[in-house]
């Protein structure tokens, strides 16, 4: 019987260690999420003709348009530059966020586990 109890104690100890690891992982993920939410990235299009700032919460924060590219006869080009810059900014936020989450989870975020990516 004593042997059986020792086994259970070992399992309980392993579970306790796993629980501590999961708590640490959750703390790392929460910290990474807070850092991501607080960050901003800048992106440009058209050789700097349009510059945007995007937040970690995937919100467009600002757009700066070089007055030299404002041509009333070619509004479509300016619209395309704005779209390209915003999309580039969103892609960069996604890349940086993925890197931070991957670092916070020790690579588990990249495995497609729910709640980690």
Phi, psi and omega in degrees: 000318181300326179298317180298318180295323179297321178297314180297320178299322178294320178293316179299320178295321178293320178295320179297318178295320179294320179298318178297320178296318179294321177296319178296318177300315179297320178297318179297317180295315179299316179298316179297319179297320178294318178296319179297314181299328184275347186273163173225153173229153175248146177217152180229163175217156179065039179064031179096004180297325177231129177235138179231156172238130182238139180272166176296344176270013177063041177246138175286120184265320180204156174229131174239125181245125177294124182302336180295338182264000179278103180237110182301341180271354181221057179297327181301319179297317179296318177299317178298320179295319179297313179300315181297317181294317179296314179298320178297318178298316179295320177297319180294319177300315179300318180296313181294318179298317179297319178297316180295317180293323178297318178294320182291330184257005181065031178096352182290331182299325181285356182267003177075023178284137181302137176084355182249358184225000000 
